[in-house]
Amino acid sequence: MCTLIAIIDPNPDTKILFFENRDKPDELFQGDEMRVLQPNNVVALFDRRSGGIVAGYSAETGVFGGVTNVPGYPAKGSRGVVLMEVLTESANLHEAISFLRGKLPSGHYSSANYILGSNEAVYKLESFGKKLHVSSPRKRGFATNNFVSLTGEKIIPASRARFNWLEKHFIRKRKLKLEDFLHLGSFHNEKVPDAAVCRHSHERLGYTVSSFVFEITKEGKANFYYAPGPPCTYKYEAIFLTS
Ligand SMILES: [Zn+2]
């Protein structure tokens, strides 16, 4: 749950591009897989241990979301389950934001960054105990494992380095295409190794266990890609799912 990017109108042919490289979580990892969840036809990267999701897109409502863990406030509530609930139970982006505004400040959930969006806007939500910060609506949203607006998290220098690198060299590019995102998944960043997006445990930076990328074209066609391991080794497969 470590590198998360969503961009609206990234190029003239594409409405939404979404990227998540999932790095080995602090909990015991038991594998993940692509599933379609009901209601709302949510195409999701499903986590077998928690029974929640890392990221997903509702083919019915057009609302999508992802979560990255932020260390510092551990709690019993599953971030992946709350993300699954918000995507399967909300009729639109407004409802989805309201749903998390209602749930997260209970203090029952471990600290995290959430990205929620639709074809209109992207929001970033930072959650730490009973504190919640919701960004203004944007065209581009991204997150690693640290906060920008809230404080209190346990700072991971490599996560900060990755955030800074992405902000400077990737997110601001005027045109981004699906190929750029698929390439990013296996990016080892030889110049700034701490800012690698594809991560390997021998580098002390965590280990990328899977990757999920999707695009929604201007015509409304949805294309999903999943790599069941670090994308440098496990090539992306196009996913065709029916519920
Ligand atoms: Zn790699």
Residues whose N, C-alpha, C, O or C-beta is under 5 A from the ligand:
A	BS01	ZN	S186 C198 R199 P230 C232
